[in-house]
Amino acid sequence: MTGSRHQALNFSGEAFVLEKERMACDVDTGAVFKHPVHCFGCGQAFYFTLRKIAAAKKLTCPLCGSDINLTDEAYGFVVASVKETIALIDQSSRDLQRTTAYTH
C-alpha cells in the first residue's frame, strides 16, 4: 500500500494496517491492537496490548502465572517491533491532530 493514508506494519509475517482516519475517533490503537507473546513456562502464546508490551519489563502468563521477562533476549525482536509500532502510532496521531487543528 502506498500513500500517507495507510501504513502497513509487519510482525513475524502478520500485517497490521493503520488508517489515520480510524485514529481520529480518539481511539488509542496501541491500547487496542494486540500481539502474541510466548510463555516459556507453559509453551503457549498469549495476546497483550502493544502499549503493555512496550511499557512492561515483565508480563504475567494468564494460564500458568509464570513471569514473562521481556528484557530477555528471546523477546528482543518482539519488543523492538512493538516499540517501533507504538512510535508510528504516536507519530500518526500527532500528525492527524495537527491536520485536524488546521482544518477547524
RAWO-V155517 format. One record per backbone hydrogen bond with DSSP energy under -1.0 kcal/mol. CO is the residue of the C=O (numbers start at 1). NH is the residue of the N-H. If there is no record, write none. Layout:
((CO:NH) (CO:NH))
This chain:
((5:20) (7:18) (9:16) (11:14) (14:11) (16:9) (18:7) (23:26) (27:29) (28:31) (29:33) (30:51) (33:50) (35:48) (37:46) (39:43) (44:39) (46:37) (48:35) (49:53) (50:54) (51:55) (52:56) (57:70) (59:68) (61:65) (66:61) (68:59) (68:70) (69:72) (72:75) (73:76) (75:79) (76:80) (77:81) (78:82) (79:83) (80:84) (81:85) (82:86) (83:87) (84:88) (85:89) (86:90) (87:91) (88:92) (89:93) (90:94) (91:95) (92:96) (93:97) (94:98) (95:99) (96:100) (97:101) (98:102) (99:103))
